[in-house]
Amino acid sequence: MFIGIDEVDWASMEHAYGSAEDVPMLLRGLLSELPDERERALDGMYGAVHHQGDVYDSTLACIPFLFDVIGQAGLPDRGSVVELLASIGGTDLEDEDFPDDPDADRPDNHAMARAAVRAGAEVFLGLTEDADPEVRRAAAHAVVRFADGPARVFTVLHRRVEREADDSVKTALIEALGCFARLHPASPLPAVDLLHELYGTLTDPGLRLATLGQLAGRAPERLPKDLVPTVVALLRERSRVARAPRTDDRPETDTLVGRLRRLRPADEEGSRLLRTLHAALGGRTVERIALLSGQLTSPDGADRCNAVWMSAGLFREWRGTYEEPVALIGDQLAADDARLREAAVSVLEDLFELAAPAADRLAALVTADPECWVRRWEHGAPTLGGPLKALARTGDPRAVPALAAVLGQETVPHDLGYVVAHLGPEAAGLAVPCAPV
């Protein structure tokens, strides 16, 4: 294993933090029998060797050894290494920015990384049949982006999507078919026809949602006429199916990889399915607002939480009439789910006066819970709590009594002055008379 790794002059290479002499240790850590060591090694690969998407000389030197790792059948966490290799090879956006043109102005290391990952892409084709579903899921995306021969890639995806028993992998295969249709728009291979056929034949609501998301981005004319009611009905049908709680036997390591894993949405797949559909709909704000309203009134808290986070992108990017979804986000402040309440507060405090339709809910929360007036941090000065900040930023005078109480505290939040400005004349009662000089 790792033949020739000690012959590589790692000390002469660099990564994000200087000398790459520690890279062999990271690579060997990916093979460890201990889950925490594997996670720390993966964190090191992303944190130093492939820092924020950069490709260093040491990154290039790692590629053949990473292919060795994913070729070890039965080794845990190989799916994560497939994803790492795909990231080193270049994201879809980079594929568009730097086309396969020898005269293109493309950074040398990125070009060489893509060529090296493509050279080993035959391995990805084999991994679509791997026993580990996480590996099959990651390989589905890698095959589309790096394997040669569109006809062969399409045949592999077609065969796998018909035979795959794991729904999460089948979702990845549907997404891969959508990616294939985007990368080969002029191809006679019927990727869009297959997606449309799958929508009509699949019974699982989550899989049908996945096909709609891909059709919306590749062939919107194939979407059902009653798109929003159809999506909301599928979403609610999917939510009625008993979901097994998300389990993860990996250790609670203090790494960026570990923290990001713990911050994943409670229903990560549902979040991705709806995010794909919203992104494909783009500026069709009337449909997106109706879809958000359907999501925000779902009986399922995870669906509502996903909708809250997706609403933030819509509000930032497109003009529209948002009173209804904003009021529905305000309704989430009364939910029992702390994660849902925190998501709603986070979105509302960035809307300023646009959060006015949720002001009644914010005022009720501020009045009922003085603990939410100030947020205290382990290090640094306190800041205004999200609910009070959101209410004051709407210009609502009901924020004034709470702000006055906060001003009377020994340590005043450092951002209070910026927030008070949004109250205009209503803030006059917060002025403190100065003693004559």
Helices and strands as residue ranges (DSSP letters): G 5-7, G 10-12, E 14-15, E 18-19, H 23-29, H 35-44, I 45-49, G 51-53, H 57-70, H 78-89, H 92-97, H 108-119, H 122-127, H 133-146, H 150-163, H 167-183, H 191-201, H 205-218, G 220-222, H 227-240, H 256-262, H 268-281, H 285-296, H 301-317, H 323-331, G 332-334, H 338-348, G 352-358, H 359-368, G 370-372, E 374-375, E 383-384, H 386-393, G 397-399, H 400-407, H 416-420, G 421-430
